[in-house]
Amino acid sequence: MPAIAQQPDANVPLLRERFGPLRGLPRLRRYRVELLWAAFAVANYAAMIAWPSWETIPFHFVWISLTLLYGFRVWPTRATLVILGFVVAFTGASIMLDAFEGIQLWGELFEVPLMSAMFLAMVWHARRRVDAVRIAEGQAEERRSMLERQERFIHDASHELRTPVTIARGHLELLSDQGPTSELDVALDELRRIDAIIERLLVLAAAEQPDFLRLEAVDVELFLEDVFMRWSEVAPRAWRLGPLASGSLLVDPDRLRAALDALLENAVKYTDEHAAIELRASAAGPGQILVEVEDEGSGVDEEALERIFDRFARADAARTRSAGGVGLGLAIVDAIAKAHGGRCTVRNTGHGTVFALQLPAAGGSASWRSPPAPAPPQPVRALSSSND
């Protein structure tokens, strides 16, 4: 038996036209609070007419409910004035009629402008709140757009800067294989410096991104012991691992390791062979741990202390240049510390410098662990590699 094709019902358009107002249900749901208030106001107005000797009670109910409603729903200016006019007219007319009949005193009429003033005060505050929210949303959108543009710039800059450096280095290395010269060595060294500058500038730019950190709990002792062991084989210094605070840090381990590497690298650059460099950690108040790097170097000039964490700032321009620095290491340390909600400080000790990283402890607590006995000075390690 052949299937009978279903024909569209010819009455559907007619039904849609007839029951078209049903499409306004979403609008009714949107204004259900205003409709409930309107019903409440009408009921109170009816009570004012039915019990004129008690009409001040429903009168205040109408005005107070209207004021509270406007605190949550801010209407356009025209609609606000229309509603205010209706409420003033109806409530004022009811009191005026009762005053003519001697049921109410004429002084009760002053309640109408007083309640109107209360309502207008709420209008002023509510509109200020709306303006503040609008400004905040606009600033948030502008910041989001700026972060997106910055992220695109970082990606493009990374590609555009690294590509020619890589190509130039490749050609120079080929030439150096054929016969190394001092000029080629200088060119390769400068390209390595450019590579380091690009890498550190990208880290500084990424520090302003919301996903810069990946926080996790890190054991202080194990983490610092690992950092210390890596650096103790880098340069011929009297490396010391000082007292450590027991507990955990709430940090990004990769970023924190980069910050400590920059501090230790800085300590190596500004100390002579066999000078002492100490890494230690202590509890620094509730929920804070202080990680310190102390060296027996030349110290920081007092005039440079205020700007030492600025980008491209150098305590000793000539010496830093000869040591290969570009003035970005301490700026990266400062950016990483601030991203963690901490800070980095520096002070001279009279026989060297102490850089301190103040960081949040995981769980909000940290305790101090003193060494069981004073450790004798570690012997100087004669190492083959050096960063000087």
BAGU-870166 format. One record per residue (C-alpha): residue number from 1; residue in three letters; x negated, z, y. Coordinates in steps of 0.25 Angstrom, whole numbers, plus 5000, padded with zeros to 4 digits. Each point is the difference from the previous one (the first is absolute). Layout:
+-----+-----+------+------+-------+
!   n ! res ! east !   up ! north !
+-----+-----+------+------+-------+
! NUM ! ALA !    X !    Z !     Y !
...
+-----+-----+------+------+-------+
This chain:
+-----+-----+------+------+-------+
!   n ! res ! east !   up ! north !
+-----+-----+------+------+-------+
!   1 ! MET ! 5000 ! 5000 !  5000 !
!   2 ! PRO ! 4994 ! 4996 !  5013 !
!   3 ! ALA ! 4996 ! 5011 !  5010 !
!   4 ! ILE ! 5009 ! 5000 !  5012 !
!   5 ! ALA ! 4992 ! 5000 !  5013 !
!   6 ! GLN ! 5003 ! 5012 !  5009 !
!   7 ! GLN ! 5005 ! 4995 !  5013 !
!   8 ! PRO ! 4997 ! 5008 !  5012 !
!   9 ! ASP ! 5012 ! 5008 !  5005 !
!  10 ! ALA ! 5006 ! 4994 !  5012 !
!  11 ! ASN ! 5005 ! 5013 !  5005 !
!  12 ! VAL ! 4986 ! 5006 !  5001 !
!  13 ! PRO ! 4998 ! 4995 !  5014 !
!  14 ! LEU ! 5014 ! 5005 !  5004 !
!  15 ! LEU ! 4997 ! 5014 !  4994 !
!  16 ! ARG ! 4986 ! 5000 !  5008 !
!  17 ! GLU ! 5007 ! 4997 !  5013 !
!  18 ! ARG ! 5011 ! 5010 !  4997 !
!  19 ! PHE ! 4991 ! 5011 !  4996 !
!  20 ! GLY ! 4989 ! 4996 !  5010 !
!  21 ! PRO ! 5000 ! 5014 !  5007 !
!  22 ! LEU ! 4995 ! 5006 !  4987 !
!  23 ! ARG ! 4987 ! 4994 !  5004 !
!  24 ! GLY ! 4999 ! 5010 !  5011 !
!  25 ! LEU ! 4999 ! 5011 !  4991 !
!  26 ! PRO ! 4985 ! 5001 !  5001 !
!  27 ! ARG ! 5002 ! 5002 !  5015 !
!  28 ! LEU ! 5009 ! 5011 !  4998 !
!  29 ! ARG ! 4991 ! 5007 !  4991 !
!  30 ! ARG ! 4989 ! 4998 !  5010 !
!  31 ! TYR ! 5008 ! 5007 !  5011 !
!  32 ! ARG ! 5007 ! 5010 !  4990 !
!  33 ! VAL ! 4994 ! 5012 !  5008 !
!  34 ! GLU ! 5006 ! 4995 !  5013 !
!  35 ! LEU ! 5013 ! 4998 !  4993 !
!  36 ! LEU ! 5000 ! 5014 !  4995 !
!  37 ! TRP ! 4997 ! 5006 !  5013 !
!  38 ! ALA ! 5011 ! 4992 !  5007 !
!  39 ! ALA ! 5010 ! 5005 !  4989 !
!  40 ! PHE ! 4994 ! 5014 !  5003 !
!  41 ! ALA ! 5002 ! 4998 !  5015 !
!  42 ! VAL ! 5014 ! 4995 !  4999 !
!  43 ! ALA ! 5004 ! 5012 !  4991 !
!  44 ! ASN ! 4994 ! 5010 !  5011 !
!  45 ! TYR ! 5007 ! 4992 !  5011 !
!  46 ! ALA ! 5013 ! 5002 !  4993 !
!  47 ! ALA ! 4997 ! 5015 !  4998 !
!  48 ! MET ! 4998 ! 5001 !  5015 !
!  49 ! ILE ! 5013 ! 4994 !  5003 !
!  50 ! ALA ! 5007 ! 5008 !  4989 !
!  51 ! TRP ! 4994 ! 5013 !  5004 !
!  52 ! PRO ! 4997 ! 4999 !  5015 !
!  53 ! SER ! 4997 ! 5015 !  5001 !
!  54 ! TRP ! 4988 ! 4999 !  4990 !
!  55 ! GLU ! 4996 ! 4986 !  5004 !
!  56 ! THR ! 4986 ! 5004 !  5005 !
!  57 ! ILE ! 4996 ! 5002 !  4985 !
!  58 ! PRO ! 5003 ! 4985 !  4996 !
!  59 ! PHE ! 4995 ! 4996 !  5014 !
!  60 ! HIS ! 4986 ! 5005 !  4997 !
!  61 ! PHE ! 5001 ! 4995 !  4985 !
!  62 ! VAL ! 5002 ! 4986 !  5006 !
!  63 ! TRP ! 4988 ! 5001 !  5010 !
!  64 ! ILE ! 4990 ! 5007 !  4991 !
!  65 ! SER ! 5003 ! 4991 !  4988 !
!  66 ! LEU ! 4998 ! 4988 !  5009 !
!  67 ! THR ! 4987 ! 5005 !  5005 !
!  68 ! LEU ! 4995 ! 5003 !  4986 !
!  69 ! LEU ! 5004 ! 4986 !  4995 !
!  70 ! TYR ! 4992 ! 4993 !  5011 !
!  71 ! GLY ! 4988 ! 5008 !  4996 !
!  72 ! PHE ! 5000 ! 4992 !  4987 !
!  73 ! ARG ! 5007 ! 4987 !  5005 !
!  74 ! VAL ! 4995 ! 4994 !  5013 !
!  75 ! TRP ! 5010 ! 4990 !  5005 !
!  76 ! PRO ! 4997 ! 4989 !  5010 !
!  77 ! THR ! 5002 ! 5004 !  5015 !
!  78 ! ARG ! 5014 ! 4993 !  5001 !
!  79 ! ALA ! 5006 ! 5006 !  4988 !
!  80 ! THR ! 4995 ! 5014 !  5004 !
!  81 ! LEU ! 5006 ! 4999 !  5013 !
!  82 ! VAL ! 5013 ! 4995 !  4995 !
!  83 ! ILE ! 5001 ! 5011 !  4990 !
!  84 ! LEU ! 4996 ! 5010 !  5010 !
!  85 ! GLY ! 5011 ! 4995 !  5009 !
!  86 ! PHE ! 5011 ! 5001 !  4990 !
!  87 ! VAL ! 4996 ! 5014 !  4996 !
!  88 ! VAL ! 4999 ! 5005 !  5015 !
!  89 ! ALA ! 5014 ! 4993 !  5003 !
!  90 ! PHE ! 5007 ! 5006 !  4988 !
!  91 ! THR ! 4995 ! 5014 !  5000 !
!  92 ! GLY ! 5000 ! 5001 !  5015 !
!  93 ! ALA ! 5015 ! 4995 !  5000 !
!  94 ! SER ! 5004 ! 5010 !  4990 !
!  95 ! ILE ! 4994 ! 5012 !  5008 !
!  96 ! MET ! 5006 ! 4994 !  5013 !
!  97 ! LEU ! 5014 ! 4999 !  4994 !
!  98 ! ASP ! 4999 ! 5015 !  4995 !
!  99 ! ALA ! 4995 ! 5004 !  5013 !
! 100 ! PHE ! 5012 ! 4994 !  5007 !
! 101 ! GLU ! 5009 ! 5008 !  4991 !
! 102 ! GLY ! 4992 ! 5013 !  5002 !
! 103 ! ILE ! 4995 ! 5001 !  4985 !
! 104 ! GLN ! 4986 ! 4998 !  5004 !
! 105 ! LEU ! 4992 ! 5004 !  5013 !
! 106 ! TRP ! 4995 ! 4989 !  5009 !
! 107 ! GLY ! 4986 ! 5005 !  4998 !
! 108 ! GLU ! 5000 ! 4995 !  4986 !
! 109 ! LEU ! 4999 ! 4986 !  5005 !
! 110 ! PHE ! 4985 ! 5003 !  5003 !
! 111 ! GLU ! 4998 ! 5000 !  4985 !
! 112 ! VAL ! 5001 ! 4985 !  5000 !
! 113 ! PRO ! 4988 ! 4996 !  5009 !
! 114 ! LEU ! 4992 ! 5012 !  4994 !
! 115 ! MET ! 5002 ! 4994 !  4986 !
! 116 ! SER ! 4998 ! 4986 !  5005 !
! 117 ! ALA ! 4986 ! 5005 !  5006 !
! 118 ! MET ! 4997 ! 5006 !  4986 !
! 119 ! PHE ! 5003 ! 4987 !  4993 !
! 120 ! LEU ! 4992 ! 4992 !  5011 !
! 121 ! ALA ! 4988 ! 5009 !  4997 !
! 122 ! MET ! 5001 ! 4997 !  4985 !
! 123 ! VAL ! 5001 ! 4985 !  5004 !
! 124 ! TRP ! 4987 ! 5001 !  5008 !
! 125 ! HIS ! 4992 ! 5007 !  4989 !
! 126 ! ALA ! 5006 ! 4991 !  4989 !
! 127 ! ARG ! 4996 ! 4988 !  5008 !
! 128 ! ARG ! 4986 ! 5005 !  5002 !
! 129 ! ARG ! 4998 ! 5003 !  4986 !
! 130 ! VAL ! 5005 ! 4986 !  4996 !
! 131 ! ASP ! 4990 ! 4994 !  5011 !
! 132 ! ALA ! 4989 ! 5009 !  4994 !
! 133 ! VAL ! 5003 ! 4995 !  4986 !
! 134 ! ARG ! 5000 ! 4986 !  5004 !
! 135 ! ILE ! 4986 ! 5001 !  5007 !
! 136 ! ALA ! 4995 ! 5007 !  4988 !
! 137 ! GLU ! 5005 ! 4989 !  4991 !
! 138 ! GLY ! 4994 ! 4989 !  5009 !
! 139 ! GLN ! 4987 ! 5007 !  5000 !
! 140 ! ALA ! 5000 ! 5001 !  4985 !
! 141 ! GLU ! 5003 ! 4986 !  4998 !
! 142 ! GLU ! 4989 ! 4996 !  5010 !
! 143 ! ARG ! 4990 ! 5009 !  4992 !
! 144 ! ARG ! 5005 ! 4994 !  4987 !
! 145 ! SER ! 4998 ! 4986 !  5006 !
! 146 ! MET ! 4986 ! 5003 !  5006 !
! 147 ! LEU ! 4996 ! 5006 !  4986 !
! 148 ! GLU ! 5004 ! 4987 !  4993 !
! 149 ! ARG ! 4992 ! 4992 !  5010 !
! 150 ! GLN ! 4988 ! 5009 !  4999 !
! 151 ! GLU ! 5001 ! 4999 !  4985 !
! 152 ! ARG ! 5000 ! 4985 !  5001 !
! 153 ! PHE ! 4988 ! 5000 !  5010 !
! 154 ! ILE ! 4992 ! 5009 !  4990 !
! 155 ! HIS ! 5002 ! 4991 !  4989 !
! 156 ! ASP ! 4997 ! 4987 !  5008 !
! 157 ! ALA ! 4988 ! 5006 !  5007 !
! 158 ! SER ! 4995 ! 5005 !  4986 !
! 159 ! HIS ! 5000 ! 4986 !  4995 !
! 160 ! GLU ! 4996 ! 4993 !  5012 !
! 161 ! LEU ! 4988 ! 5009 !  5003 !
! 162 ! ARG ! 4995 ! 5002 !  4986 !
! 163 ! THR ! 5000 ! 4985 !  4996 !
! 164 ! PRO ! 4990 ! 4995 !  5009 !
! 165 ! VAL ! 4991 ! 5012 !  4998 !
! 166 ! THR ! 5000 ! 4998 !  4985 !
! 167 ! ILE ! 4997 ! 4985 !  5002 !
! 168 ! ALA ! 4989 ! 5003 !  5009 !
! 169 ! ARG ! 4994 ! 5010 !  4991 !
! 170 ! GLY ! 5001 ! 4991 !  4988 !
! 171 ! HIS ! 4992 ! 4989 !  5007 !
! 172 ! LEU ! 4989 ! 5010 !  5005 !
! 173 ! GLU ! 4999 ! 5006 !  4986 !
! 174 ! LEU ! 4997 ! 4986 !  4995 !
! 175 ! LEU ! 4990 ! 4998 !  5010 !
! 176 ! SER ! 4993 ! 5013 !  4998 !
! 177 ! ASP ! 4999 ! 4997 !  4985 !
! 178 ! GLN ! 4991 ! 4988 !  5004 !
! 179 ! GLY ! 4991 ! 5008 !  5009 !
! 180 ! PRO ! 5004 ! 5013 !  5006 !
! 181 ! THR ! 4996 ! 5002 !  5015 !
! 182 ! SER ! 5002 ! 5011 !  5010 !
! 183 ! GLU ! 5010 ! 4991 !  5008 !
! 184 ! LEU ! 5009 ! 4999 !  4987 !
! 185 ! ASP ! 4999 ! 5015 !  4997 !
! 186 ! VAL ! 5004 ! 5003 !  5014 !
! 187 ! ALA ! 5012 ! 4990 !  4999 !
! 188 ! LEU ! 5004 ! 5006 !  4987 !
! 189 ! ASP ! 4999 ! 5014 !  5006 !
! 190 ! GLU ! 5009 ! 4997 !  5012 !
! 191 ! LEU ! 5010 ! 4993 !  4991 !
! 192 ! ARG ! 5001 ! 5013 !  4991 !
! 193 ! ARG ! 5002 ! 5008 !  5013 !
! 194 ! ILE ! 5011 ! 4990 !  5004 !
! 195 ! ASP ! 5006 ! 5003 !  4986 !
! 196 ! ALA ! 5000 ! 5015 !  5002 !
! 197 ! ILE ! 5006 ! 4999 !  5014 !
! 198 ! ILE ! 5011 ! 4991 !  4995 !
! 199 ! GLU ! 5003 ! 5010 !  4988 !
! 200 ! ARG ! 5000 ! 5012 !  5009 !
! 201 ! LEU ! 5009 ! 4994 !  5011 !
! 202 ! LEU ! 5010 ! 4996 !  4989 !
! 203 ! VAL ! 5000 ! 5014 !  4995 !
! 204 ! LEU ! 5002 ! 5005 !  5015 !
! 205 ! ALA ! 5012 ! 4990 !  5001 !
! 206 ! ALA ! 5006 ! 5004 !  4987 !
! 207 ! ALA ! 5000 ! 5015 !  5004 !
! 208 ! GLU ! 5012 ! 4997 !  5009 !
! 209 ! GLN ! 5008 ! 4994 !  4989 !
! 210 ! PRO ! 5010 ! 5009 !  4993 !
! 211 ! ASP ! 4995 ! 4998 !  4986 !
! 212 ! PHE ! 4985 ! 5003 !  5004 !
! 213 ! LEU ! 5000 ! 5013 !  4991 !
! 214 ! ARG ! 5004 ! 5002 !  4986 !
! 215 ! LEU ! 5001 ! 5015 !  4999 !
! 216 ! GLU ! 4997 ! 5008 !  4988 !
! 217 ! ALA ! 4995 ! 5014 !  4996 !
! 218 ! VAL ! 4985 ! 5000 !  4998 !
! 219 ! ASP ! 4991 ! 5012 !  4995 !
! 220 ! VAL ! 4991 ! 5004 !  5011 !
! 221 ! GLU ! 4988 ! 5004 !  4991 !
! 222 ! LEU ! 5000 ! 4988 !  4991 !
! 223 ! PHE ! 5002 ! 4990 !  5011 !
! 224 ! LEU ! 4989 ! 5006 !  5009 !
! 225 ! GLU ! 4991 ! 5001 !  4988 !
! 226 ! ASP ! 5002 ! 4986 !  4996 !
! 227 ! VAL ! 4997 ! 4995 !  5014 !
! 228 ! PHE ! 4987 ! 5009 !  5001 !
! 229 ! MET ! 4995 ! 4995 !  4987 !
! 230 ! ARG ! 5001 ! 4985 !  5005 !
! 231 ! TRP ! 4993 ! 5003 !  5013 !
! 232 ! SER ! 4989 ! 5009 !  4994 !
! 233 ! GLU ! 4994 ! 4988 !  4994 !
! 234 ! VAL ! 5000 ! 4991 !  5012 !
! 235 ! ALA ! 4990 ! 5005 !  5010 !
! 236 ! PRO ! 4988 ! 5010 !  4999 !
! 237 ! ARG ! 5007 ! 5012 !  5006 !
! 238 ! ALA ! 5001 ! 5015 !  4996 !
! 239 ! TRP ! 5014 ! 4998 !  4996 !
! 240 ! ARG ! 5008 ! 5013 !  4999 !
! 241 ! LEU ! 5014 ! 5003 !  4994 !
! 242 ! GLY ! 5005 ! 5012 !  5008 !
! 243 ! PRO ! 5012 ! 5010 !  4997 !
! 244 ! LEU ! 5013 ! 4993 !  4997 !
! 245 ! ALA ! 5014 ! 5004 !  5002 !
! 246 ! SER ! 5008 ! 5000 !  4987 !
! 247 ! GLY ! 5014 ! 4993 !  5001 !
! 248 ! SER ! 5005 ! 4985 !  5002 !
! 249 ! LEU ! 5000 ! 4991 !  5012 !
! 250 ! LEU ! 5012 ! 4991 !  5003 !
! 251 ! VAL ! 4993 ! 4987 !  5003 !
! 252 ! ASP ! 4997 ! 4986 !  4997 !
! 253 ! PRO ! 4988 ! 5001 !  4991 !
! 254 ! ASP ! 4994 ! 4987 !  5004 !
! 255 ! ARG ! 5002 ! 5001 !  5015 !
! 256 ! LEU ! 4994 ! 5014 !  4999 !
! 257 ! ARG ! 4988 ! 4995 !  4992 !
! 258 ! ALA ! 4998 ! 4990 !  5010 !
! 259 ! ALA ! 5000 ! 5010 !  5012 !
! 260 ! LEU ! 4990 ! 5009 !  4992 !
! 261 ! ASP ! 4991 ! 4988 !  4997 !
! 262 ! ALA ! 5000 ! 4997 !  5015 !
! 263 ! LEU ! 4996 ! 5014 !  5004 !
! 264 ! LEU ! 4989 ! 5001 !  4989 !
! 265 ! GLU ! 4995 ! 4986 !  5004 !
! 266 ! ASN ! 4999 ! 5005 !  5014 !
! 267 ! ALA ! 4993 ! 5013 !  4996 !
! 268 ! VAL ! 4990 ! 4991 !  4992 !
! 269 ! LYS ! 4997 ! 4991 !  5012 !
! 270 ! TYR ! 4998 ! 5012 !  5010 !
! 271 ! THR ! 4991 ! 5008 !  4991 !
! 272 ! ASP ! 4986 ! 4999 !  4996 !
! 273 ! GLU ! 4995 ! 4999 !  4986 !
! 274 ! HIS ! 5001 ! 5014 !  4992 !
! 275 ! ALA ! 5010 ! 5005 !  5011 !
! 276 ! ALA ! 5011 ! 5008 !  4994 !
! 277 ! ILE ! 5015 ! 4995 !  5000 !
! 278 ! GLU ! 5010 ! 5009 !  4995 !
! 279 ! LEU ! 5015 ! 4997 !  4995 !
! 280 ! ARG ! 5009 ! 5012 !  4999 !
! 281 ! ALA ! 5015 ! 5004 !  5002 !
! 282 ! SER ! 5007 ! 5012 !  5004 !
! 283 ! ALA ! 5015 ! 5005 !  5003 !
! 284 ! ALA ! 5003 ! 4998 !  5014 !
! 285 ! GLY ! 5013 ! 5007 !  5003 !
! 286 ! PRO ! 5014 ! 4999 !  4993 !
! 287 ! GLY ! 5001 ! 4987 !  4992 !
! 288 ! GLN ! 4987 ! 4994 !  5005 !
! 289 ! ILE ! 4986 ! 4997 !  4994 !
! 290 ! LEU ! 4987 ! 4997 !  5008 !
! 291 ! VAL ! 4990 ! 4990 !  4994 !
! 292 ! GLU ! 4987 ! 5001 !  5007 !
! 293 ! VAL ! 4987 ! 4991 !  5000 !
! 294 ! GLU ! 4988 ! 5008 !  5007 !
! 295 ! ASP ! 4987 ! 4993 !  5002 !
! 296 ! GLU ! 4987 ! 5004 !  5006 !
! 297 ! GLY ! 4999 ! 4988 !  5009 !
! 298 ! SER ! 4997 ! 4998 !  5014 !
! 299 ! GLY ! 5014 ! 5004 !  5004 !
! 300 ! VAL ! 5010 ! 4993 !  5010 !
! 301 ! ASP ! 4998 ! 4999 !  5015 !
! 302 ! GLU ! 5009 ! 5009 !  5007 !
! 303 ! GLU ! 5005 ! 4988 !  5009 !
! 304 ! ALA ! 5003 ! 4992 !  4987 !
! 305 ! LEU ! 5009 ! 5011 !  4993 !
! 306 ! GLU ! 5012 ! 4996 !  5008 !
! 307 ! ARG ! 5000 ! 4985 !  4996 !
! 308 ! ILE ! 4993 ! 5001 !  4987 !
! 309 ! PHE ! 5013 ! 4996 !  4992 !
! 310 ! ASP ! 5003 ! 4988 !  5009 !
! 311 ! ARG ! 4998 ! 4986 !  4994 !
! 312 ! PHE ! 4986 ! 4995 !  5002 !
! 313 ! ALA ! 4996 ! 5013 !  5006 !
! 314 ! ARG ! 4985 ! 5004 !  4997 !
! 315 ! ALA ! 4993 ! 5013 !  5002 !
! 316 ! ASP ! 4987 ! 4992 !  5000 !
! 317 ! ALA ! 5002 ! 4985 !  5002 !
! 318 ! ALA ! 4985 ! 4996 !  4997 !
! 319 ! ARG ! 4999 ! 5009 !  4988 !
! 320 ! THR ! 5014 ! 4996 !  4995 !
! 321 ! ARG ! 4997 ! 4985 !  5001 !
! 322 ! SER ! 4987 ! 5001 !  4993 !
! 323 ! ALA ! 5007 ! 5008 !  4989 !
! 324 ! GLY ! 5010 ! 4989 !  4998 !
! 325 ! GLY ! 5012 ! 5008 !  5006 !
! 326 ! VAL ! 5011 ! 4993 !  5008 !
! 327 ! GLY ! 5007 ! 5012 !  5006 !
! 328 ! LEU ! 5012 ! 5000 !  4991 !
! 329 ! GLY ! 4998 ! 5009 !  4989 !
! 330 ! LEU ! 5004 ! 5013 !  5008 !
! 331 ! ALA ! 5012 ! 4993 !  5006 !
! 332 ! ILE ! 5004 ! 4997 !  4985 !
! 333 ! VAL ! 4998 ! 5015 !  4997 !
! 334 ! ASP ! 5009 ! 5004 !  5012 !
! 335 ! ALA ! 5011 ! 4990 !  4996 !
! 336 ! ILE ! 5000 ! 5004 !  4986 !
! 337 ! ALA ! 5001 ! 5015 !  5004 !
! 338 ! LYS ! 5011 ! 4998 !  5010 !
! 339 ! ALA ! 5008 ! 4991 !  4990 !
! 340 ! HIS ! 5000 ! 5012 !  4990 !
! 341 ! GLY ! 5005 ! 5009 !  5012 !
! 342 ! GLY ! 4986 ! 5007 !  5001 !
! 343 ! ARG ! 4989 ! 4998 !  5010 !
! 344 ! CYS ! 4984 ! 4998 !  5000 !
! 345 ! THR ! 4991 ! 5008 !  5009 !
! 346 ! VAL ! 4985 ! 5001 !  5002 !
! 347 ! ARG ! 4991 ! 5011 !  5006 !
! 348 ! ASN ! 4985 ! 5002 !  5001 !
! 349 ! THR ! 4994 ! 5011 !  4993 !
! 350 ! GLY ! 4986 ! 5001 !  5008 !
! 351 ! HIS ! 4993 ! 4994 !  4987 !
! 352 ! GLY ! 5010 ! 4989 !  4997 !
! 353 ! THR ! 5015 ! 4996 !  5000 !
! 354 ! VAL ! 5012 ! 5004 !  4992 !
! 355 ! PHE ! 5012 ! 4990 !  4999 !
! 356 ! ALA ! 5013 ! 5007 !  4995 !
! 357 ! LEU ! 5012 ! 4993 !  4994 !
! 358 ! GLN ! 5012 ! 5009 !  5001 !
! 359 ! LEU ! 5011 ! 4995 !  4989 !
! 360 ! PRO ! 5013 ! 5005 !  4994 !
! 361 ! ALA ! 4999 ! 5008 !  4987 !
! 362 ! ALA ! 5010 ! 4996 !  4989 !
! 363 ! GLY ! 5010 ! 5011 !  4998 !
! 364 ! GLY ! 4997 ! 5006 !  5014 !
! 365 ! SER ! 4989 ! 5009 !  4995 !
! 366 ! ALA ! 4986 ! 5001 !  4997 !
! 367 ! SER ! 4990 ! 5011 !  4996 !
! 368 ! TRP ! 4985 ! 5002 !  5003 !
! 369 ! ARG ! 4991 ! 5000 !  4988 !
! 370 ! SER ! 4986 ! 5006 !  5004 !
! 371 ! PRO ! 4988 ! 4997 !  4991 !
! 372 ! PRO ! 4997 ! 5010 !  4989 !
! 373 ! ALA ! 4986 ! 5002 !  5006 !
! 374 ! PRO ! 4992 ! 4994 !  5011 !
! 375 ! ALA ! 4994 ! 4988 !  4995 !
! 376 ! PRO ! 4985 ! 4997 !  5002 !
! 377 ! PRO ! 4997 ! 4988 !  5009 !
! 378 ! GLN ! 5001 ! 4987 !  4992 !
! 379 ! PRO ! 4987 ! 4993 !  4998 !
! 380 ! VAL ! 4998 ! 4987 !  5008 !
! 381 ! ARG ! 5003 ! 4988 !  4991 !
! 382 ! ALA ! 4991 ! 4988 !  5001 !
! 383 ! LEU ! 5010 ! 4988 !  4999 !
! 384 ! SER ! 4997 ! 4986 !  5000 !
! 385 ! SER ! 5012 ! 4995 !  5008 !
! 386 ! SER ! 5002 ! 5003 !  5014 !
! 387 ! ASN ! 5011 ! 4996 !  5011 !
! 388 ! ASP ! 4990 ! 5002 !  5012 !
+-----+-----+------+------+-------+
